[in-house]
Amino acid sequence: THIYNLHIVVSVTGEAGRFDLFQTTTSIGSFLGIFGTGAIVCDLFATFVTNFKRVRYER
């Protein structure tokens, strides 16, 4: 009997550098800002395009 194996080769290239706290906090802040903006856009879409405004404030 023959056994067939799956062989996966992962190659990673790049340049390693020192840890930079400023760059890390900037990246995390922009990541959170993008998600915050996305939430605001979705709320505006739900409020002005659909009937979500009427249903939301009648409760």
C-alpha positions in Angstrom: 0.0 0.0 0.0 1.1 3.5 -0.7 0.7 6.4 1.8 0.3 9.9 0.2 1.5 12.8 2.2 0.7 16.5 1.8 3.9 18.6 2.0 3.5 22.3 2.6 6.5 24.6 2.3 6.2 28.0 3.9 8.8 30.6 3.0 9.0 33.8 5.0 11.3 36.6 3.9 11.8 40.1 5.3 13.8 42.3 7.4 13.7 42.2 11.2 13.9 45.4 13.1 13.7 46.7 16.7 10.4 47.0 18.5 9.0 50.5 18.2 6.3 51.5 20.7 5.3 54.6 18.7 4.7 52.6 15.5 2.8 49.9 17.5 0.5 52.4 19.2 -0.1 54.2 15.9 -1.0 51.0 14.2 -3.4 50.0 17.0 -5.0 53.5 17.1 -5.6 53.5 13.3 -7.0 50.0 13.5 -9.5 51.0 16.2 -10.3 54.3 14.3 -11.2 52.4 11.2 -13.6 50.1 13.1 -15.1 53.1 14.9 -15.7 54.8 11.6 -17.2 51.7 10.2 -19.7 51.5 13.1 -20.7 55.1 12.6 -21.2 54.6 8.8 -23.4 51.5 9.5 -25.5 53.4 12.1 -26.0 56.2 9.6 -27.0 53.8 6.9 -29.4 52.0 9.2 -30.9 55.3 10.4 -31.4 57.2 7.1 -31.9 54.4 4.6 -34.0 51.9 6.4 -36.9 52.3 8.9 -34.6 51.5 11.8 -34.9 55.1 13.1 -38.6 54.8 13.8 -38.3 51.3 15.3 -35.3 52.2 17.4 -36.9 55.3 19.1 -40.4 53.9 19.6 -39.2 51.5 22.3 
